[in-house]
Amino acid sequence: MVLIIWRQTQKIKSDKWDELEKVEKKFLEAEKQLGFPTETKKRYRGLFGSEGVNTLIIDYQWVSMAKMEKIYTKAILDPDYQKLMEEALPLIEESRWEILVSWPAFPEQ
């Protein structure tokens, strides 16, 4: 099985962390309802390094690209999820997305 990591790196406005935490709780509930693999969701805040202390990294592990695409498409078409994204937008300066696979992607048996 290929492990897919969907990583979002966000630069959070320095005075918006408390507001972001409230929105994040709403995201977690919405994502559970939409079928996201919330049990694998990990969040990290920058402590030291090139990204800075106002960096939030969110990782999800997916079992397949197809499942990720299906559920994320469902989410972005959902009016309630769209409202959450609009609520979060003023708290974020920048957002980047990456999709990673484990290496080697297909280990020898």
Buried (B, 14 or more C-beta within 10 A) or exposed (E): EEBBBBBBBBBBEEEBEEBBEEBBEBBBEBBEEBEBBBEBBEEEEBEEEEBEEBBBBBBBBBEEEEEBEEBBEEBEEBEEBEEBBEBBEEBBEEBEEEEEEEEEEEEEE
